[in-house]
Amino acid sequence: MMSLFEASWVIARRDFVATVYSRTFIIFLLMPVFLFGVAFAAGQAGENADREAQQAQVALVADSQTAAALQQARETLTAHTSELSFPRLRAIAPAERPAIQARALLADEAGGYSAVFTGTLDHPILTGPAKIDDSVGRRMQLILDEARTRSALSNAHVSIAPVGFGRVLTQEAAGNLRSVRHLMARGAQIVIFTVTLLLATMMVTNLIEEKSNKVIEVLAACVPLDSVFIGKLVATLGVSLLGLALWSGILGILYLFTQVLADWVSVPVAPAIGWPIFIVLALLYFAANFMLLGAIFLGVGAQASNVKEIQTISMPITIMQVMVLLLAGTAVSAGGGFLPWAAYLFPLSSPLSMIALAVQSDSLWPHLLALAWQLLWVAIFVRLATILFRQTVMKSGGRTSLLPMLRSRRA
């Protein structure tokens, strides 16, 4: 009989060819591109709409000179920050009783005012709830200070010419490096997590189909059951890498031929370990993460008899993966302590945590240890999945060894 790894290669090649040469494979590859594109566009539009909707609006119930001074001060401040950094100001003609008018404006739902400014630059009054002091109140204070400063200089016939900084340019700053690498680490974790979860579901669906058609029993009668599980993991991993190659190629083409996207994607800061090694580690950690999660999904999927059952059983695993992602996030933001080390050592969070470490640290030896550690747990998870399948589905328990990889051939 073939050895464990020879049989695994046969199963992997069978599943890979059957998947790649299927009619729906192109749709499978293009669908994530379409979904992520739509989600990104909708997210950007929704984010801009939310920012505009959350931007406060302040009514200026004051004379025209005071309102104009405040508007000009706001324009000066937003020119050096952003339009959304300060509340919008709207001039309202003052009534006979400004205090009563201010309360009426705050009660007007159509106007949507967060606060009302009354009085003058020297005797200002801001009417509104106390909860706006930390946001609208402080920003209105900055606008008022800028307006009063400009008014005082104008009354004293003093003009101050703007002075530009004399710049000494450096290659990079440690603070910028840390900030950008923090975002890169988060992004790498989310990409690996999302793609793994997406493709592992496909593998479980395929397993359920073959189980209902009695194909698994036929394969298990011909080759070791461990080979079936390992082969399916390797085949789906190969399909995943092929999909990643296509998606990366599409992004590369957009990067080369779309100048706007090229300017947005361009990242002048490299990972601490360097781009070549980082790309290799990203592929290895994606493979490790996929094999770990896929082995668990295979073990769970082997217990289900239809898609409805697998959806019910997989939900706790998906929730667990979200918790694992949160645990891995502590390796990015935490300065030290127990949680980062737990994220590095816990097998399910180890790939996500280590890819973040590759962005933030230039040490190579921890990755060699981590990959060996993760490979060990892949073997353990696959073995546990086969034991569960043999004892609960095939009803052929008996004494089983936890590490059959120590044997090159099975009698």
C-alpha positions in Angstrom: 0.0 0.0 0.0 1.1 3.6 -0.6 2.7 5.5 2.2 0.8 8.2 4.0 2.3 11.1 2.1 2.1 9.3 -1.3 -1.6 8.7 -0.7 -2.1 12.3 0.5 -0.5 13.5 -2.8 -2.9 11.4 -4.9 -6.0 12.7 -3.0 -4.7 16.3 -3.2 -4.1 16.0 -6.9 -7.5 14.5 -7.5 -9.3 17.2 -5.5 -7.3 20.0 -7.0 -7.9 19.0 -10.6 -11.6 18.3 -10.0 -11.9 21.8 -8.5 -9.9 23.8 -11.0 -11.4 22.2 -14.1 -15.0 22.6 -12.9 -17.3 25.0 -14.7 -17.9 27.1 -11.6 -14.2 27.7 -10.7 -13.9 31.0 -12.6 -17.0 32.3 -11.0 -15.6 31.2 -7.6 -12.4 33.2 -8.3 -14.1 36.3 -9.6 -16.9 36.4 -7.0 -14.6 37.6 -4.1 -13.1 40.3 -6.3 -16.6 41.6 -7.1 -17.8 41.3 -3.5 -14.8 43.0 -1.9 -15.0 45.7 -4.6 -18.6 46.4 -3.9 -18.0 46.2 -0.1 -15.1 48.6 -0.3 -17.0 51.1 -2.4 -20.1 50.9 -0.2 -17.9 51.2 2.9 -16.2 54.3 1.6 -19.5 55.9 0.6 -21.1 55.0 3.9 -18.1 56.2 5.9 -18.2 59.6 4.1 -22.0 59.8 4.6 -21.6 58.9 8.3 -18.9 61.6 8.8 -21.0 64.3 7.2 -24.1 63.1 9.2 -22.2 63.2 12.5 -20.7 66.6 11.8 -22.2 69.1 14.2 -23.9 72.3 13.1 -23.9 75.5 15.2 -26.2 78.4 14.7 -24.7 81.9 14.9 -27.3 84.2 16.3 -25.2 87.3 16.2 -24.6 90.5 14.2 -23.2 90.1 10.7 -19.7 91.3 11.7 -19.4 88.7 14.5 -20.8 85.9 12.3 -18.4 86.8 9.4 -15.4 86.8 11.8 -16.3 83.4 13.1 -16.8 82.0 9.6 -13.5 83.4 8.5 -11.7 81.9 11.5 -13.3 78.5 10.8 -12.1 78.7 7.2 -8.6 79.4 8.4 -8.6 76.4 10.8 -10.2 74.0 8.3 -7.7 75.0 5.6 -4.9 73.5 7.8 -6.9 70.5 9.1 -10.0 69.2 7.3 -13.6 70.3 6.6 -14.9 67.7 9.1 -12.6 68.8 11.9 -14.9 71.7 13.0 -18.6 72.1 13.2 -20.5 73.8 10.4 -21.6 77.4 11.2 -24.8 78.9 9.9 -25.7 82.5 10.5 -29.2 83.3 11.8 -30.7 86.7 12.0 -31.0 87.5 15.7 -34.5 88.1 17.2 -35.5 90.4 20.0 -34.8 87.7 22.7 -31.7 85.7 21.6 -32.0 83.3 24.6 -35.5 82.2 23.7 -34.5 82.0 20.0 -31.5 79.8 20.9 -33.8 77.3 22.7 -36.2 77.3 19.9 -33.4 76.6 17.4 -32.2 73.7 19.5 -35.7 72.2 19.6 -36.1 72.5 15.8 -35.5 69.0 14.4 -35.4 70.2 10.9 -32.5 72.5 11.6 -30.5 69.9 13.5 -28.4 72.3 15.5 -26.1 71.0 18.2 -25.5 74.4 19.8 -26.3 78.0 19.4 -23.8 80.9 19.6 -25.1 84.2 20.8 -23.4 87.4 22.0 -20.2 89.0 20.6 -16.6 88.0 20.4 -15.8 89.6 23.7 -19.0 88.3 25.5 -19.8 84.9 23.8 -22.5 82.6 25.0 -22.8 79.0 23.8 -26.2 77.4 24.4 -26.5 73.6 24.3 -26.4 70.4 26.3 -23.4 69.7 28.5 -22.4 66.6 26.5 -21.2 68.7 23.6 -18.5 70.4 25.7 -15.9 67.8 24.8 -16.5 68.0 21.0 -18.4 71.1 19.8 -17.6 73.3 22.8 -13.8 72.9 22.5 -13.8 73.4 18.7 -15.9 76.5 19.0 -13.4 77.7 21.6 -10.7 77.4 19.0 -12.7 79.2 16.4 -13.5 82.0 18.9 -9.8 82.3 19.9 -8.8 82.6 16.2 -11.5 85.1 15.5 -10.6 87.3 18.5 -6.9 87.1 17.6 -7.5 88.3 14.1 -9.8 91.0 15.3 -7.3 92.3 17.9 -4.5 92.4 15.3 -6.7 94.2 12.9 -7.8 96.8 15.4 -4.1 97.4 16.4 -3.2 97.7 12.7 -0.7 94.9 13.1 -0.2 92.3 10.4 1.9 89.2 10.9 3.2 87.7 7.7 3.0 83.9 7.6 6.4 82.2 8.0 7.0 78.8 6.5 9.1 76.1 8.1 12.7 75.6 7.1 12.6 71.9 6.4 15.3 69.3 7.0 14.2 66.2 5.2 15.0 62.7 6.6 14.3 59.3 5.2 11.8 58.3 7.9 10.8 58.8 11.5 10.4 56.1 14.1 6.9 57.4 15.0 5.7 57.2 11.4 7.2 53.7 11.0 5.4 52.4 14.1 2.1 53.9 13.0 2.2 52.6 9.5 3.5 49.1 10.5 0.7 48.9 13.1 -1.8 49.4 10.3 0.1 46.9 8.1 0.0 44.3 10.8 -3.7 44.7 11.3 -4.3 44.5 7.6 -2.2 41.3 7.2 -4.1 39.6 10.0 -7.5 40.5 8.5 -6.6 39.4 5.0 -5.4 36.0 6.2 -8.3 35.6 8.5 -10.9 36.5 5.8 -9.5 34.4 3.0 -9.0 31.4 5.2 -12.6 31.5 6.5 -13.9 31.9 3.0 -12.1 29.0 1.5 -12.4 26.6 4.5 -16.1 26.7 4.1 -15.8 25.6 0.5 -13.7 22.6 1.6 -16.3 21.5 4.2 -19.1 21.7 1.6 -17.1 19.4 -0.7 -16.6 17.0 2.2 -20.3 16.9 2.9 -21.1 16.1 -0.7 -18.6 13.3 -0.9 -19.8 11.9 2.4 -23.4 11.8 1.2 -22.3 10.1 -2.0 -20.3 7.5 0.0 -17.1 8.6 -1.8 -15.3 9.1 1.5 -15.9 5.4 2.5 -14.5 4.3 -0.9 -11.4 6.4 -0.5 -10.9 5.3 3.1 -11.0 1.7 1.9 -8.2 2.3 -0.6 -5.8 4.7 1.3 -5.2 5.6 4.9 -8.0 7.9 6.3 -5.3 10.4 7.4 -4.2 10.7 3.8 -7.8 11.6 2.8 -7.9 14.5 5.3 -4.4 15.7 4.6 -4.9 15.5 0.8 -8.1 17.5 1.0 -6.4 20.1 3.1 -3.5 20.4 0.6 -5.8 20.5 -2.4 -7.9 23.3 -1.0 -4.7 25.1 0.0 -3.5 24.8 -3.6 -6.8 26.2 -4.9 -6.5 29.0 -2.3 -3.0 29.9 -3.5 -4.1 29.9 -7.1 -6.9 32.2 -6.1 -4.5 34.5 -4.2 -2.2 34.6 -7.3 -5.1 35.7 -9.5 -6.4 38.3 -7.0 -2.8 39.6 -6.5 -2.4 39.8 -10.3 -5.6 41.8 -10.6 -4.4 44.2 -8.0 -1.0 44.5 -9.7 -2.6 45.4 -13.0 -4.8 48.0 -11.3 -1.7 49.3 -9.5 0.2 49.7 -12.8 -2.5 51.1 -15.0 -4.5 53.2 -12.5 -2.6 56.1 -11.2 -5.1 57.0 -8.6 -5.0 53.6 -7.1 -1.2 53.5 -7.4 -0.9 56.7 -5.3 -3.3 55.3 -2.7 -1.7 51.9 -2.4 1.9 53.1 -2.5 3.4 52.4 0.9 6.9 53.9 1.4 7.4 52.0 4.7 8.5 48.4 4.4 7.9 45.7 7.1 10.6 45.5 9.6 11.7 42.1 8.3 11.8 43.3 4.7 9.4 42.8 1.8 10.9 39.6 0.3 11.0 37.6 3.6 7.6 39.1 4.6 5.9 37.9 1.4 7.4 34.4 2.0 6.3 34.4 5.6 2.8 35.7 4.7 2.3 32.7 2.4 3.6 30.3 5.0 1.5 31.7 7.7 -1.6 31.7 5.5 -0.9 28.1 4.7 -0.5 27.3 8.4 -3.6 29.2 9.4 -5.6 27.5 6.6 -4.4 24.0 7.6 -5.1 24.6 11.2 -8.6 26.0 10.7 -9.3 23.6 7.8 -8.4 20.6 9.9 -11.0 21.7 12.5 -13.6 22.3 9.9 -12.9 18.9 8.4 -13.3 17.3 11.8 -16.6 19.1 12.4 -17.8 18.6 8.8 -17.2 14.9 9.1 -19.8 14.7 11.9 -22.5 16.4 9.8 -24.7 14.6 7.3 -26.0 17.7 5.4 -25.3 21.3 4.7 -27.8 22.5 7.3 -26.1 20.6 10.1 -22.7 21.9 9.0 -23.9 25.5 9.1 -25.2 24.9 12.7 -22.0 23.3 13.9 -19.7 25.7 12.1 -21.2 28.8 13.7 -19.5 28.3 17.1 -16.2 27.7 15.2 -16.6 31.0 13.3 -17.4 32.8 16.5 -14.3 31.2 18.0 -12.2 32.4 15.1 -13.4 36.0 15.7 -12.2 35.7 19.3 -8.9 34.3 18.0 -8.6 37.3 15.7 -9.2 39.6 18.7 -6.5 37.7 20.7 -4.1 38.0 17.8 -4.7 41.7 17.7 -3.2 42.0 21.2 0.2 41.1 19.6 -0.1 44.3 17.5 -1.2 46.8 20.1 -0.2 45.5 23.5 3.2 46.6 24.7 3.9 43.4 26.6 2.5 41.1 29.2 0.6 37.8 29.2 -1.8 38.3 26.3 0.7 38.7 23.5 2.6 35.6 24.5 -0.6 33.7 24.7 -1.4 34.9 21.2 2.0 33.6 20.0 1.7 30.2 21.6 -2.0 29.4 21.1 -2.0 27.4 17.9 -5.0 29.0 16.2 -3.9 32.6 16.9 -0.2 31.9 16.3 -0.1 32.5 12.5 -2.0 35.8 12.8 0.1 37.0 15.7 3.4 36.0 14.0 2.6 37.8 10.7 2.1 40.9 12.8 5.4 40.3 14.5 7.1 40.1 11.0 5.8 43.6 10.3 7.1 45.1 13.5 10.3 43.1 14.3 13.3 42.1 12.1 14.1 38.9 14.1 13.8 35.8 11.9 14.4 33.0 14.4 11.0 33.3 16.2 9.3 32.5 12.9 11.2 29.3 12.4 10.1 28.1 15.8 6.6 29.3 15.2 6.2 27.5 11.9 7.5 24.2 13.4 5.1 24.7 16.3 2.2 25.3 14.0 3.1 22.3 11.8 3.0 20.1 14.9 -0.5 21.3 15.7 -1.7 20.7 12.1 -0.6 17.1 12.5 -2.4 16.8 15.8 -5.6 18.4 14.5 -5.7 16.2 11.4 -5.1 13.1 13.5 -7.9 14.0 15.9 -10.2 14.7 13.0 -9.5 11.2 11.5 -10.0 9.5 14.9 -13.4 11.3 15.3 -14.5 10.4 11.8 -13.4 6.7 12.2 -15.1 6.2 15.5 -18.3 8.2 15.1 -19.0 7.9 11.3 -17.3 4.7 10.1 -17.8 3.0 13.5 -14.4 1.4 13.4 -12.7 2.6 16.5 -10.1 0.4 18.1 -6.8 1.5 19.4 -5.4 4.5 17.4 -2.1 6.3 17.6 -2.2 10.1 17.8 0.9 10.6 15.6 0.7 8.2 12.7 3.2 10.3 10.8 5.9 8.4 12.7 5.1 5.4 10.6 6.0 5.6 6.9 3.6 2.9 5.8 0.5 1.3 7.1 -0.1 -2.4 6.9 
